[in-house]
Amino acid sequence: MRKYSIFAILIMFLTIYEPPLIRINLLHILGAFSWLYILIHSKIVSKVIRIKKVLLLYVFLMLLWSYLLIVVLVNNASLSNTLSPLYWAIDIIPISIMLSIHLKKKKFNIYDFLNSLLISGALQGILAIGAFLFPAIQVVFIRLLVAYGHGEYIQVLSQFRMYGLASNLTYSTPLTQSVLGVLSIWLAVNSSWKYILFSPLFIFSSIINARISLIVFMIGLVLILILKKNMGIKTIAKTLTLTFILFLIISLGIGIMEKYSPSTYDWVIGGIGEINLFFGENKGSSYSYYNYFTGADRYVLPQGFGLLFGVGIRVMHNNKYGVLSDIGYVNDIWLGGVLYAVFIYLFFLWIVKGLYNKENKFNQLYKFIYLLALSTLFISNIKGYIFAMNNFTNMLFLMFGFICLIKEEAK
């Protein structure tokens, strides 16, 4: 029987989703608590954690922050655009180390870690469904987000999305939920069929908030099939049975969506139609993903030194340059130039590579996590910028802490 930890579930939920429960960022409180925990358990930390990897993390993050700080100061941009490396260094990494030490003392393996992770994600799924079914709950969550500092525009979005209690319901929260949904299916196929019960929560709570989660989900399913290419008869039968159960649950969920929120239903179905246009013959016939991604105005880049070093801004919203784009790669170049983009991508390649421990007896699971995280990062950066402090990268750092920073794993 898999283990789980109430403490770990709480820390994971608060760290990954950053729920706006109070006006102060909870990550700062958790970060301070983590630093205190590390100081108190310093002897254990030195024995269990790979200190050289931690130091390497901090050296890179400080260099990255210093670079962005110079770019922002030179271009008179907002200092808030430099905060992601600081958040990772001051809050997320210490939380990850604290959590890893706690779970190591409890002798958790990777499956036990994922068990707690899925439960924390399921809590978010329950909150999202609660907000979807009961508008009064959604109103409370939206008010918390507005009080936390989100613009009034989210009240408009809440007419057909914005379900749940998290800091980034339109992008990184649903991406996180879709990845956890795929993980639960992998575990159902390869470990216990009971994990399939998690999948509807993750799939539903992701789709009602961001349609890009559909793409991540489909890619995850393809990865499962690729890694299980040599399936036996029992595995094939189990996979088909689980697929049929999942299909029935999703069909029920679509019916519930249409009944309780026709606007959300139309928005989701419209997104599926746009995806069909993207792969179909009528790509240019109307607004679609194809038209969006191939529009030249979405790929306008800074000129001169700005192309190499950036100008210290994101262009997802109105700016003095008059450029608007949701493409993450374009935003990364506007922020820190091609130089920054190359370094931040290499940094996350290193982080994701640390999730794959091929010498471990759970190497197939590690390989799946590695491929799923890698594909999610670089695909989701097309619609929004993912290489920043957000729900999904927070989860990646927690995984990295447990898988890569711990010195010894069960062989």
Secondary structure, DSSP 8 states (H G I E B T S, - for coil): -----HHHHHHHHHHHH---SSSS-HHHHHHHHHHHHHHHTHHHHHHHB-HHHHHHHHHHHHHHHHHHHHHHHHTT--GGGGHHHHHIIIIIHHHHHHHHHHHHHTT--HHHHHHHHHHHHHHHHHHHHHHHH-HHHHHHHHHHHHHHT--THHHHHTTT---SSSS-TTTHHHHHHHHHHHHHHHHHHHT-GGGGGTHHHHHHHHHTT-THHHHHHHHHHHHHHHHTTT--HHHHHHHHHHHHHHHHHHHHHHHHHHHH-HHHHHHHHHHHHHHHHHHSS-TTSSS-HHHHHH-GGGG----THHHHH--S---SS--TT-----BHHHHHHHHHHHHHHHHHHHHHHHHHHTT--TTSTTHHHHHHHHHHHHHHHHHHTTSB--SSSSHHHHHHHHHHIIIIIBS----
